[in-house]
Amino acid sequence: MVAWLRVVLAAFVLVPLAARRSGLTKLPERLSMLVLLGAVQVAGPFMLIAAGEEEISSSLAGILVSSAPLFTALLAIWVDHEERSTGLRGLGIGLGFAGVVLLLGVDLGGSGSALLGGGAIVLASLGYAIGGFIAKHRLTDTEPLPIAAAVMTTSAVLLAPVGLATAPDSLPGLGPLAAVAALGLLGTGVAFAIFYSLIDWVGPARTFIVTYIAPAFAVVYGATLLDEKVTVATLAGLALIVGGSWLAAGGVSVREEPAPGRPAEVPVGDHAS
């Protein structure tokens, strides 16, 4: 139900914006790709994350979901030579997945349900990575805002049966409703419009650099607001995943000449002038 309300509210924001720009006219001929993208990058991951957080802490969920750049780099070996990782970037993949294994084996290894919850979060990250490549290679001639609007709409349709089937017996309180509204309107609607713009601009590998700051905030917020326990394994896993993702995305690579119509790639840590 939470996942369904997220995408419904996001579609409520994005569809009118896309329609005002007449950006929805080309979408029917790409319906199959949009349904696939909605399934693997929104509907599936949102359900998996919501289910996973029933079993693990928000801080661990925030760290594990940041493994998306690792899957992007790994999948690029077969599907996208531009995003392929070699040398230090390949080392980054190994370090990042070592962090995932550490968290699953140490912090979550004592409980079968917690291990399944952590696995659900990691699977959601894989969906994010696959969706990035679909958007880059199959929807390149479509504006990002219409893509985001269509993906949220198709995801809402896909999730409607299970969302309605799991509706609560009574209306939730104002706090949960406000939380879901903020998550849907801002954290999903506005965020995904920016997300697809970044994929079109700099590619999926660098787009997922945004996930580097999320786990740090997740750990801080979990510890301070929810009294979640932060272990040595948690911090070690955080360092390995974020550091490995940074290397895998080419954080220490040199500047490259931009392709026609695209900005130059900027190594992680540099600031655009």
PyRosetta script that sets phi, psi and omega in degrees:
from pyrosetta import init, pose_from_sequence

init()
pose = pose_from_sequence("MVAWLRVVLAAFVLVPLAARRSGLTKLPERLSMLVLLGAVQVAGPFMLIAAGEEEISSSLAGILVSSAPLFTALLAIWVDHEERSTGLRGLGIGLGFAGVVLLLGVDLGGSGSALLGGGAIVLASLGYAIGGFIAKHRLTDTEPLPIAAAVMTTSAVLLAPVGLATAPDSLPGLGPLAAVAALGLLGTGVAFAIFYSLIDWVGPARTFIVTYIAPAFAVVYGATLLDEKVTVATLAGLALIVGGSWLAAGGVSVREEPAPGRPAEVPVGDHAS")
pose.set_psi(1, -41.2)
pose.set_omega(1, 178.2)
pose.set_phi(2, -62.7)
pose.set_psi(2, -45.2)
pose.set_omega(2, 179.8)
pose.set_phi(3, -62.3)
pose.set_psi(3, -41.5)
pose.set_omega(3, -178.7)
pose.set_phi(4, -66.0)
pose.set_psi(4, -44.9)
pose.set_omega(4, 179.7)
pose.set_phi(5, -63.4)
pose.set_psi(5, -34.4)
pose.set_omega(5, 176.8)
pose.set_phi(6, -56.8)
pose.set_psi(6, -50.0)
pose.set_omega(6, -174.6)
pose.set_phi(7, -75.7)
pose.set_psi(7, -32.1)
pose.set_omega(7, 176.7)
pose.set_phi(8, -63.1)
pose.set_psi(8, -47.0)
pose.set_omega(8, 179.8)
pose.set_phi(9, -66.2)
pose.set_psi(9, -38.6)
pose.set_omega(9, 178.1)
pose.set_phi(10, -63.5)
pose.set_psi(10, -42.4)
pose.set_omega(10, 177.8)
pose.set_phi(11, -63.5)
pose.set_psi(11, -36.2)
pose.set_omega(11, 178.9)
pose.set_phi(12, -60.0)
pose.set_psi(12, -32.9)
pose.set_omega(12, 178.4)
pose.set_phi(13, -83.0)
pose.set_psi(13, -44.7)
pose.set_omega(13, -168.1)
pose.set_phi(14, -81.1)
pose.set_psi(14, -37.4)
pose.set_omega(14, -176.2)
pose.set_phi(15, -61.4)
pose.set_psi(15, -48.0)
pose.set_omega(15, 177.8)
pose.set_phi(16, -61.4)
pose.set_psi(16, -37.1)
pose.set_omega(16, 178.8)
pose.set_phi(17, -64.4)
pose.set_psi(17, -43.6)
pose.set_omega(17, 179.0)
pose.set_phi(18, -67.1)
pose.set_psi(18, -38.5)
pose.set_omega(18, -179.5)
pose.set_phi(19, -65.7)
pose.set_psi(19, -36.1)
pose.set_omega(19, 179.4)
pose.set_phi(20, -64.0)
pose.set_psi(20, -28.0)
pose.set_omega(20, 178.3)
pose.set_phi(21, -93.7)
pose.set_psi(21, 7.8)
pose.set_omega(21, -178.3)
pose.set_phi(22, 55.0)
pose.set_psi(22, 38.2)
pose.set_omega(22, -175.3)
pose.set_phi(23, -95.7)
pose.set_psi(23, 4.2)
pose.set_omega(23, -175.9)
pose.set_phi(24, -98.8)
pose.set_psi(24, -3.5)
pose.set_omega(24, -172.4)
pose.set_phi(25, -69.0)
pose.set_psi(25, -31.1)
pose.set_omega(25, -177.0)
pose.set_phi(26, -87.6)
pose.set_psi(26, -6.4)
pose.set_omega(26, -170.5)
pose.set_phi(27, -73.3)
pose.set_psi(27, -34.6)
pose.set_omega(27, -178.1)
pose.set_phi(28, -55.5)
pose.set_psi(28, -35.1)
pose.set_omega(28, -179.0)
pose.set_phi(29, -74.1)
pose.set_psi(29, -9.9)
pose.set_omega(29, 177.8)
pose.set_phi(30, -114.3)
pose.set_psi(30, 24.7)
pose.set_omega(30, -173.6)
pose.set_phi(31, -60.5)
pose.set_psi(31, -40.8)
pose.set_omega(31, -177.5)
pose.set_phi(32, -63.1)
pose.set_psi(32, -41.5)
pose.set_omega(32, 178.6)
pose.set_phi(33, -67.5)
pose.set_psi(33, -37.2)
pose.set_omega(33, -179.7)
pose.set_phi(34, -68.3)
pose.set_psi(34, -38.3)
pose.set_omega(34, 176.6)
pose.set_phi(35, -65.3)
pose.set_psi(35, -43.2)
pose.set_omega(35, 178.3)
pose.set_phi(36, -62.2)
pose.set_psi(36, -44.2)
pose.set_omega(36, 179.4)
pose.set_phi(37, -63.3)
pose.set_psi(37, -42.3)
pose.set_omega(37, 178.0)
pose.set_phi(38, -62.1)
pose.set_psi(38, -36.8)
pose.set_omega(38, -178.4)
pose.set_phi(39, -70.4)
pose.set_psi(39, -46.0)
pose.set_omega(39, -171.7)
pose.set_phi(40, -88.5)
pose.set_psi(40, -21.5)
pose.set_omega(40, -175.6)
pose.set_phi(41, -112.3)
pose.set_psi(41, -12.3)
pose.set_omega(41, -178.3)
pose.set_phi(42, -129.5)
pose.set_psi(42, -67.4)
pose.set_omega(42, -173.7)
pose.set_phi(43, -59.1)
pose.set_psi(43, -51.1)
pose.set_omega(43, -179.9)
pose.set_phi(44, -63.3)
pose.set_psi(44, -54.7)
pose.set_omega(44, 179.7)
pose.set_phi(45, -59.8)
pose.set_psi(45, -39.4)
pose.set_omega(45, -178.7)
pose.set_phi(46, -63.9)
pose.set_psi(46, -39.8)
pose.set_omega(46, 176.5)
pose.set_phi(47, -66.5)
pose.set_psi(47, -43.4)
pose.set_omega(47, -178.7)
pose.set_phi(48, -63.6)
pose.set_psi(48, -42.1)
pose.set_omega(48, -179.5)
pose.set_phi(49, -66.3)
pose.set_psi(49, -44.6)
pose.set_omega(49, 179.1)
pose.set_phi(50, -61.7)
pose.set_psi(50, -39.9)
pose.set_omega(50, 178.9)
pose.set_phi(51, -70.9)
pose.set_psi(51, -41.3)
pose.set_omega(51, -179.6)
pose.set_phi(52, -61.9)
pose.set_psi(52, -37.5)
pose.set_omega(52, -178.2)
pose.set_phi(53, -75.7)
pose.set_psi(53, -4.5)
pose.set_omega(53, 168.9)
pose.set_phi(54, -71.3)
pose.set_psi(54, -21.8)
pose.set_omega(54, -172.5)
pose.set_phi(55, -114.9)
pose.set_psi(55, -22.8)
pose.set_omega(55, -177.1)
pose.set_phi(56, -126.6)
pose.set_psi(56, 167.4)
pose.set_omega(56, -177.5)
pose.set_phi(57, -73.7)
pose.set_psi(57, 159.5)
pose.set_omega(57, 178.5)
pose.set_phi(58, -64.5)
pose.set_psi(58, -34.0)
pose.set_omega(58, -179.5)
pose.set_phi(59, -66.4)
pose.set_psi(59, -43.7)
pose.set_omega(59, 177.8)
pose.set_phi(60, -66.4)
pose.set_psi(60, -38.1)
pose.set_omega(60, 177.3)
pose.set_phi(61, -62.2)
pose.set_psi(61, -42.6)
pose.set_omega(61, 179.3)
pose.set_phi(62, -63.4)
pose.set_psi(62, -35.8)
pose.set_omega(62, 178.6)
pose.set_phi(63, -71.5)
pose.set_psi(63, -47.1)
pose.set_omega(63, -175.8)
pose.set_phi(64, -66.3)
pose.set_psi(64, -36.2)
pose.set_omega(64, -179.2)
pose.set_phi(65, -69.1)
pose.set_psi(65, -18.6)
pose.set_omega(65, 178.2)
pose.set_phi(66, -76.9)
pose.set_psi(66, 2.8)
pose.set_omega(66, 176.3)
pose.set_phi(67, -78.8)
pose.set_psi(67, -0.2)
pose.set_omega(67, 179.9)
pose.set_phi(68, -54.8)
pose.set_psi(68, -42.4)
pose.set_omega(68, 177.9)
pose.set_phi(69, -61.7)
pose.set_psi(69, -29.2)
pose.set_omega(69, 177.9)
pose.set_phi(70, -66.4)
pose.set_psi(70, -43.9)
pose.set_omega(70, 177.4)
pose.set_phi(71, -66.4)
pose.set_psi(71, -35.9)
pose.set_omega(71, 176.5)
pose.set_phi(72, -60.0)
pose.set_psi(72, -47.4)
pose.set_omega(72, -179.9)
pose.set_phi(73, -65.7)
pose.set_psi(73, -38.0)
pose.set_omega(73, -179.1)
pose.set_phi(74, -68.7)
pose.set_psi(74, -45.7)
pose.set_omega(74, -179.5)
pose.set_phi(75, -67.0)
pose.set_psi(75, -28.7)
pose.set_omega(75, -178.8)
pose.set_phi(76, -61.9)
pose.set_psi(76, -23.3)
pose.set_omega(76, 177.8)
pose.set_phi(77, -56.2)
pose.set_psi(77, -33.8)
pose.set_omega(77, -176.7)
pose.set_phi(78, -105.9)
pose.set_psi(78, -30.0)
pose.set_omega(78, -168.4)
pose.set_phi(79, -113.0)
pose.set_psi(79, -12.7)
pose.set_omega(79, -175.2)
pose.set_phi(80, -154.9)
pose.set_psi(80, 100.8)
pose.set_omega(80, -178.1)
pose.set_phi(81, -65.6)
pose.set_psi(81, -28.4)
pose.set_omega(81, 179.7)
pose.set_phi(82, -63.7)
pose.set_psi(82, -30.1)
pose.set_omega(82, -176.7)
pose.set_phi(83, -100.1)
pose.set_psi(83, 7.0)
pose.set_omega(83, -173.9)
pose.set_phi(84, -64.5)
pose.set_psi(84, 142.9)
pose.set_omega(84, -178.4)
pose.set_phi(85, -107.4)
pose.set_psi(85, 125.3)
pose.set_omega(85, 175.4)
pose.set_phi(86, -133.5)
pose.set_psi(86, 165.0)
pose.set_omega(86, 177.8)
pose.set_phi(87, 60.7)
pose.set_psi(87, -126.7)
pose.set_omega(87, -179.5)
pose.set_phi(88, -63.5)
pose.set_psi(88, -30.2)
pose.set_omega(88, 177.9)
pose.set_phi(89, -65.9)
pose.set_psi(89, -39.6)
pose.set_omega(89, 175.4)
pose.set_phi(90, -65.1)
pose.set_psi(90, -38.3)
pose.set_omega(90, 175.9)
pose.set_phi(91, -61.5)
pose.set_psi(91, -38.0)
pose.set_omega(91, 178.9)
pose.set_phi(92, -60.4)
pose.set_psi(92, -38.6)
pose.set_omega(92, 177.4)
pose.set_phi(93, -59.8)
pose.set_psi(93, -45.1)
pose.set_omega(93, -179.7)
pose.set_phi(94, -63.6)
pose.set_psi(94, -43.6)
pose.set_omega(94, 179.1)
pose.set_phi(95, -64.1)
pose.set_psi(95, -42.3)
pose.set_omega(95, -178.8)
pose.set_phi(96, -63.3)
pose.set_psi(96, -44.5)
pose.set_omega(96, 179.9)
pose.set_phi(97, -70.6)
pose.set_psi(97, -26.1)
pose.set_omega(97, 172.8)
pose.set_phi(98, -63.3)
pose.set_psi(98, -38.1)
pose.set_omega(98, 176.7)
pose.set_phi(99, -65.0)
pose.set_psi(99, -40.0)
pose.set_omega(99, 177.5)
pose.set_phi(100, -61.8)
pose.set_psi(100, -46.3)
pose.set_omega(100, -180.0)
pose.set_phi(101, -62.3)
pose.set_psi(101, -39.8)
pose.set_omega(101, 179.2)
pose.set_phi(102, -60.7)
pose.set_psi(102, -46.7)
pose.set_omega(102, -179.2)
pose.set_phi(103, -66.1)
pose.set_psi(103, -43.6)
pose.set_omega(103, -179.3)
pose.set_phi(104, -68.3)
pose.set_psi(104, -35.0)
pose.set_omega(104, -175.3)
pose.set_phi(105, -84.8)
pose.set_psi(105, -33.5)
pose.set_omega(105, -175.6)
pose.set_phi(106, -99.3)
pose.set_psi(106, -59.6)
pose.set_omega(106, -176.6)
pose.set_phi(107, -69.7)
pose.set_psi(107, -30.8)
pose.set_omega(107, -175.4)
pose.set_phi(108, -114.5)
pose.set_psi(108, -5.0)
pose.set_omega(108, -173.6)
pose.set_phi(109, -68.0)
pose.set_psi(109, -17.9)
pose.set_omega(109, -177.6)
pose.set_phi(110, -80.7)
pose.set_psi(110, -6.8)
pose.set_omega(110, -176.9)
pose.set_phi(111, -137.0)
pose.set_psi(111, 127.7)
pose.set_omega(111, 179.2)
pose.set_phi(112, -64.0)
pose.set_psi(112, -41.2)
pose.set_omega(112, -179.6)
pose.set_phi(113, -67.7)
pose.set_psi(113, -38.4)
pose.set_omega(113, 177.9)
pose.set_phi(114, -66.6)
pose.set_psi(114, -38.3)
pose.set_omega(114, 178.4)
pose.set_phi(115, -64.1)
pose.set_psi(115, -40.9)
pose.set_omega(115, 176.6)
pose.set_phi(116, -65.0)
pose.set_psi(116, -39.0)
pose.set_omega(116, 177.6)
pose.set_phi(117, -62.7)
pose.set_psi(117, -43.7)
pose.set_omega(117, 177.0)
pose.set_phi(118, -64.2)
pose.set_psi(118, -39.7)
pose.set_omega(118, 177.3)
pose.set_phi(119, -62.2)
pose.set_psi(119, -36.0)
pose.set_omega(119, 177.8)
pose.set_phi(120, -63.9)
pose.set_psi(120, -39.5)
pose.set_omega(120, 178.6)
pose.set_phi(121, -65.7)
pose.set_psi(121, -43.3)
pose.set_omega(121, 179.3)
pose.set_phi(122, -63.6)
pose.set_psi(122, -40.0)
pose.set_omega(122, 178.5)
pose.set_phi(123, -64.1)
pose.set_psi(123, -36.6)
pose.set_omega(123, 176.0)
pose.set_phi(124, -62.3)
pose.set_psi(124, -39.3)
pose.set_omega(124, 177.6)
pose.set_phi(125, -62.3)
pose.set_psi(125, -37.9)
pose.set_omega(125, 176.2)
pose.set_phi(126, -62.4)
pose.set_psi(126, -40.5)
pose.set_omega(126, 177.0)
pose.set_phi(127, -61.7)
pose.set_psi(127, -41.2)
pose.set_omega(127, 176.5)
pose.set_phi(128, -58.3)
pose.set_psi(128, -44.5)
pose.set_omega(128, -177.9)
pose.set_phi(129, -64.9)
pose.set_psi(129, -45.4)
pose.set_omega(129, 178.8)
pose.set_phi(130, -61.0)
pose.set_psi(130, -42.8)
pose.set_omega(130, 179.2)
pose.set_phi(131, -61.6)
pose.set_psi(131, -34.9)
pose.set_omega(131, 178.2)
pose.set_phi(132, -61.2)
pose.set_psi(132, -41.2)
pose.set_omega(132, 179.4)
pose.set_phi(133, -71.1)
pose.set_psi(133, -36.5)
pose.set_omega(133, 177.0)
pose.set_phi(134, -61.4)
pose.set_psi(134, -45.8)
pose.set_omega(134, 180.0)
pose.set_phi(135, -63.3)
pose.set_psi(135, -38.7)
pose.set_omega(135, -176.9)
pose.set_phi(136, -71.3)
pose.set_psi(136, -41.6)
pose.set_omega(136, -170.7)
pose.set_phi(137, -98.2)
pose.set_psi(137, -22.8)
pose.set_omega(137, -175.4)
pose.set_phi(138, -110.0)
pose.set_psi(138, -13.8)
pose.set_omega(138, -175.8)
pose.set_phi(139, -129.9)
pose.set_psi(139, 32.0)
pose.set_omega(139, -174.0)
pose.set_phi(140, -69.2)
pose.set_psi(140, -25.4)
pose.set_omega(140, -177.4)
pose.set_phi(141, -94.8)
pose.set_psi(141, 15.6)
pose.set_omega(141, 179.4)
pose.set_phi(142, -117.8)
pose.set_psi(142, 138.3)
pose.set_omega(142, -179.8)
pose.set_phi(143, -63.4)
pose.set_psi(143, 145.2)
pose.set_omega(143, -176.5)
pose.set_phi(144, -59.6)
pose.set_psi(144, -40.4)
pose.set_omega(144, -176.7)
pose.set_phi(145, -63.8)
pose.set_psi(145, -46.0)
pose.set_omega(145, 174.6)
pose.set_phi(146, -61.2)
pose.set_psi(146, -35.7)
pose.set_omega(146, 176.8)
pose.set_phi(147, -60.6)
pose.set_psi(147, -49.5)
pose.set_omega(147, -179.1)
pose.set_phi(148, -59.8)
pose.set_psi(148, -42.8)
pose.set_omega(148, -179.7)
pose.set_phi(149, -64.0)
pose.set_psi(149, -44.0)
pose.set_omega(149, -178.4)
pose.set_phi(150, -68.7)
pose.set_psi(150, -39.1)
pose.set_omega(150, -179.9)
pose.set_phi(151, -64.4)
pose.set_psi(151, -41.4)
pose.set_omega(151, 178.0)
pose.set_phi(152, -66.0)
pose.set_psi(152, -37.6)
pose.set_omega(152, 179.8)
pose.set_phi(153, -67.3)
pose.set_psi(153, -47.0)
pose.set_omega(153, 178.7)
pose.set_phi(154, -64.5)
pose.set_psi(154, -36.2)
pose.set_omega(154, 177.7)
pose.set_phi(155, -65.2)
pose.set_psi(155, -38.4)
pose.set_omega(155, 178.0)
pose.set_phi(156, -62.6)
pose.set_psi(156, -39.3)
pose.set_omega(156, 178.0)
pose.set_phi(157, -67.0)
pose.set_psi(157, -43.0)
pose.set_omega(157, -179.0)
pose.set_phi(158, -63.6)
pose.set_psi(158, -37.9)
pose.set_omega(158, -175.6)
pose.set_phi(159, -88.4)
pose.set_psi(159, -11.3)
pose.set_omega(159, -175.1)
pose.set_phi(160, -55.1)
pose.set_psi(160, -47.0)
pose.set_omega(160, -177.8)
pose.set_phi(161, -59.4)
pose.set_psi(161, -48.4)
pose.set_omega(161, -178.3)
pose.set_phi(162, -75.8)
pose.set_psi(162, -30.1)
pose.set_omega(162, 177.6)
pose.set_phi(163, -64.4)
pose.set_psi(163, -48.2)
pose.set_omega(163, -179.8)
pose.set_phi(164, -68.4)
pose.set_psi(164, -33.1)
pose.set_omega(164, -179.8)
pose.set_phi(165, -67.9)
pose.set_psi(165, -24.2)
pose.set_omega(165, -178.5)
pose.set_phi(166, -107.2)
pose.set_psi(166, 19.9)
pose.set_omega(166, 178.5)
pose.set_phi(167, -62.5)
pose.set_psi(167, 141.4)
pose.set_omega(167, -179.9)
pose.set_phi(168, -67.3)
pose.set_psi(168, 156.0)
pose.set_omega(168, -179.1)
pose.set_phi(169, -70.3)
pose.set_psi(169, -27.4)
pose.set_omega(169, 179.6)
pose.set_phi(170, -133.8)
pose.set_psi(170, 160.6)
pose.set_omega(170, -177.7)
pose.set_phi(171, -67.2)
pose.set_psi(171, 127.5)
pose.set_omega(171, 178.7)
pose.set_phi(172, -64.0)
pose.set_psi(172, 166.8)
pose.set_omega(172, 179.0)
pose.set_phi(173, -71.1)
pose.set_psi(173, 173.9)
pose.set_omega(173, -177.5)
pose.set_phi(174, -63.4)
pose.set_psi(174, -37.1)
pose.set_omega(174, -179.1)
pose.set_phi(175, -61.2)
pose.set_psi(175, -54.5)
pose.set_omega(175, 177.0)
pose.set_phi(176, -60.0)
pose.set_psi(176, -38.6)
pose.set_omega(176, 178.6)
pose.set_phi(177, -63.8)
pose.set_psi(177, -42.7)
pose.set_omega(177, 178.7)
pose.set_phi(178, -65.2)
pose.set_psi(178, -37.7)
pose.set_omega(178, 179.3)
pose.set_phi(179, -64.0)
pose.set_psi(179, -45.2)
pose.set_omega(179, 179.4)
pose.set_phi(180, -65.9)
pose.set_psi(180, -37.9)
pose.set_omega(180, 178.6)
pose.set_phi(181, -62.3)
pose.set_psi(181, -45.1)
pose.set_omega(181, 178.3)
pose.set_phi(182, -64.4)
pose.set_psi(182, -40.3)
pose.set_omega(182, 179.6)
pose.set_phi(183, -64.3)
pose.set_psi(183, -40.4)
pose.set_omega(183, -177.7)
pose.set_phi(184, -76.9)
pose.set_psi(184, -47.4)
pose.set_omega(184, -174.6)
pose.set_phi(185, -74.6)
pose.set_psi(185, -45.0)
pose.set_omega(185, -175.5)
pose.set_phi(186, -97.0)
pose.set_psi(186, -55.8)
pose.set_omega(186, -174.2)
pose.set_phi(187, -71.5)
pose.set_psi(187, -13.5)
pose.set_omega(187, 178.5)
pose.set_phi(188, -118.5)
pose.set_psi(188, -57.9)
pose.set_omega(188, -176.8)
pose.set_phi(189, -60.2)
pose.set_psi(189, -61.2)
pose.set_omega(189, -178.9)
pose.set_phi(190, -66.2)
pose.set_psi(190, -40.8)
pose.set_omega(190, -176.5)
pose.set_phi(191, -63.5)
pose.set_psi(191, -41.5)
pose.set_omega(191, -178.1)
pose.set_phi(192, -72.5)
pose.set_psi(192, -29.6)
pose.set_omega(192, 174.3)
pose.set_phi(193, -62.2)
pose.set_psi(193, -42.3)
pose.set_omega(193, 176.9)
pose.set_phi(194, -68.1)
pose.set_psi(194, -40.2)
pose.set_omega(194, -177.2)
pose.set_phi(195, -58.2)
pose.set_psi(195, -49.8)
pose.set_omega(195, -178.6)
pose.set_phi(196, -69.7)
pose.set_psi(196, -29.0)
pose.set_omega(196, 174.6)
pose.set_phi(197, -64.0)
pose.set_psi(197, -40.0)
pose.set_omega(197, 179.2)
pose.set_phi(198, -68.2)
pose.set_psi(198, -39.4)
pose.set_omega(198, 177.2)
pose.set_phi(199, -59.5)
pose.set_psi(199, -41.8)
pose.set_omega(199, 179.5)
pose.set_phi(200, -68.2)
pose.set_psi(200, -30.8)
pose.set_omega(200, -173.1)
pose.set_phi(201, -86.3)
pose.set_psi(201, -48.6)
pose.set_omega(201, -172.7)
pose.set_phi(202, -123.5)
pose.set_psi(202, -0.6)
pose.set_omega(202, 179.2)
pose.set_phi(203, 91.8)
pose.set_psi(203, 160.8)
pose.set_omega(203, -175.2)
pose.set_phi(204, -66.2)
pose.set_psi(204, -36.4)
pose.set_omega(204, -176.3)
pose.set_phi(205, -61.5)
pose.set_psi(205, -48.1)
pose.set_omega(205, -179.0)
pose.set_phi(206, -76.8)
pose.set_psi(206, -26.5)
pose.set_omega(206, 175.7)
pose.set_phi(207, -60.4)
pose.set_psi(207, -40.1)
pose.set_omega(207, -177.6)
pose.set_phi(208, -73.7)
pose.set_psi(208, -1.4)
pose.set_omega(208, 173.5)
pose.set_phi(209, -59.9)
pose.set_psi(209, -25.0)
pose.set_omega(209, 178.1)
pose.set_phi(210, -57.2)
pose.set_psi(210, -25.0)
pose.set_omega(210, -177.9)
pose.set_phi(211, -73.8)
pose.set_psi(211, -8.7)
pose.set_omega(211, -177.2)
pose.set_phi(212, -69.1)
pose.set_psi(212, -34.0)
pose.set_omega(212, -178.3)
pose.set_phi(213, -86.2)
pose.set_psi(213, -23.1)
pose.set_omega(213, -176.7)
pose.set_phi(214, -60.9)
pose.set_psi(214, -45.9)
pose.set_omega(214, -177.5)
pose.set_phi(215, -64.6)
pose.set_psi(215, -33.8)
pose.set_omega(215, 178.2)
pose.set_phi(216, -63.8)
pose.set_psi(216, -43.9)
pose.set_omega(216, 176.3)
pose.set_phi(217, -64.2)
pose.set_psi(217, -38.2)
pose.set_omega(217, 180.0)
pose.set_phi(218, -61.4)
pose.set_psi(218, -42.1)
pose.set_omega(218, 179.2)
pose.set_phi(219, -65.3)
pose.set_psi(219, -45.9)
pose.set_omega(219, -178.5)
pose.set_phi(220, -64.7)
pose.set_psi(220, -47.1)
pose.set_omega(220, -179.1)
pose.set_phi(221, -66.0)
pose.set_psi(221, -40.0)
pose.set_omega(221, 179.6)
pose.set_phi(222, -62.5)
pose.set_psi(222, -41.2)
pose.set_omega(222, -178.3)
pose.set_phi(223, -72.6)
pose.set_psi(223, -40.6)
pose.set_omega(223, -173.5)
pose.set_phi(224, -86.8)
pose.set_psi(224, -34.2)
pose.set_omega(224, -174.9)
pose.set_phi(225, -99.3)
pose.set_psi(225, -28.7)
pose.set_omega(225, -175.7)
pose.set_phi(226, -117.4)
pose.set_psi(226, 4.0)
pose.set_omega(226, 179.7)
pose.set_phi(227, 56.1)
pose.set_psi(227, 36.9)
pose.set_omega(227, 178.6)
pose.set_phi(228, -78.6)
pose.set_psi(228, 144.2)
pose.set_omega(228, -178.9)
pose.set_phi(229, -78.7)
pose.set_psi(229, 131.3)
pose.set_omega(229, 176.9)
pose.set_phi(230, -110.7)
pose.set_psi(230, 114.3)
pose.set_omega(230, -177.0)
pose.set_phi(231, -98.4)
pose.set_psi(231, 170.9)
pose.set_omega(231, 175.3)
pose.set_phi(232, -61.6)
pose.set_psi(232, -39.0)
pose.set_omega(232, 178.3)
pose.set_phi(233, -63.5)
pose.set_psi(233, -36.6)
pose.set_omega(233, 177.3)
pose.set_phi(234, -61.0)
pose.set_psi(234, -48.3)
pose.set_omega(234, -178.7)
pose.set_phi(235, -67.4)
pose.set_psi(235, -38.7)
pose.set_omega(235, 178.6)
pose.set_phi(236, -66.0)
pose.set_psi(236, -43.1)
pose.set_omega(236, 177.6)
pose.set_phi(237, -63.3)
pose.set_psi(237, -40.1)
pose.set_omega(237, 176.9)
pose.set_phi(238, -59.0)
pose.set_psi(238, -47.3)
pose.set_omega(238, -178.6)
pose.set_phi(239, -63.0)
pose.set_psi(239, -42.4)
pose.set_omega(239, -178.6)
pose.set_phi(240, -67.9)
pose.set_psi(240, -43.5)
pose.set_omega(240, -177.8)
pose.set_phi(241, -68.8)
pose.set_psi(241, -48.0)
pose.set_omega(241, -178.9)
pose.set_phi(242, -67.4)
pose.set_psi(242, -44.9)
pose.set_omega(242, 178.7)
pose.set_phi(243, -64.2)
pose.set_psi(243, -42.2)
pose.set_omega(243, 178.4)
pose.set_phi(244, -65.3)
pose.set_psi(244, -40.4)
pose.set_omega(244, 177.9)
pose.set_phi(245, -64.4)
pose.set_psi(245, -38.6)
pose.set_omega(245, 178.7)
pose.set_phi(246, -61.7)
pose.set_psi(246, -45.4)
pose.set_omega(246, 177.2)
pose.set_phi(247, -67.0)
pose.set_psi(247, -42.3)
pose.set_omega(247, -177.4)
pose.set_phi(248, -63.0)
pose.set_psi(248, -29.5)
pose.set_omega(248, 179.1)
pose.set_phi(249, -85.9)
pose.set_psi(249, 4.1)
pose.set_omega(249, 177.7)
pose.set_phi(250, 84.8)
pose.set_psi(250, 36.6)
pose.set_omega(250, -176.4)
pose.set_phi(251, -63.2)
pose.set_psi(251, -22.1)
pose.set_omega(251, -179.9)
pose.set_phi(252, -112.2)
pose.set_psi(252, 13.9)
pose.set_omega(252, -179.0)
pose.set_phi(253, -76.6)
pose.set_psi(253, 160.3)
pose.set_omega(253, 179.2)
pose.set_phi(254, -81.6)
pose.set_psi(254, 165.1)
pose.set_omega(254, 178.1)
pose.set_phi(255, -68.2)
pose.set_psi(255, 144.7)
pose.set_omega(255, 178.3)
pose.set_phi(256, -116.6)
pose.set_psi(256, 154.8)
pose.set_omega(256, 175.5)
pose.set_phi(257, -68.0)
pose.set_psi(257, 135.5)
pose.set_omega(257, -178.7)
pose.set_phi(258, -70.6)
pose.set_psi(258, 146.1)
pose.set_omega(258, 172.4)
pose.set_phi(259, -70.3)
pose.set_psi(259, 158.0)
pose.set_omega(259, -179.9)
pose.set_phi(260, -54.3)
pose.set_psi(260, 126.8)
pose.set_omega(260, 178.0)
pose.set_phi(261, 81.3)
pose.set_psi(261, 3.4)
pose.set_omega(261, -178.8)
pose.set_phi(262, -125.8)
pose.set_psi(262, 149.8)
pose.set_omega(262, 179.0)
pose.set_phi(263, -74.6)
pose.set_psi(263, 161.5)
pose.set_omega(263, 176.5)
pose.set_phi(264, -66.2)
pose.set_psi(264, 146.3)
pose.set_omega(264, 175.1)
pose.set_phi(265, -70.7)
pose.set_psi(265, 133.2)
pose.set_omega(265, -178.8)
pose.set_phi(266, -113.2)
pose.set_psi(266, 120.9)
pose.set_omega(266, 179.1)
pose.set_phi(267, -56.0)
pose.set_psi(267, 148.2)
pose.set_omega(267, 179.5)
pose.set_phi(268, -58.1)
pose.set_psi(268, 134.1)
pose.set_omega(268, -179.7)
pose.set_phi(269, 101.4)
pose.set_psi(269, -22.1)
pose.set_omega(269, 174.8)
pose.set_phi(270, -79.5)
pose.set_psi(270, 158.5)
pose.set_omega(270, 178.4)
pose.set_phi(271, -119.3)
pose.set_psi(271, 136.6)
pose.set_omega(271, 178.5)
pose.set_phi(272, -65.6)
pose.set_psi(272, 139.5)
pose.set_omega(272, -179.2)
pose.set_phi(273, -83.1)
pose.dump_pdb("model.pdb")
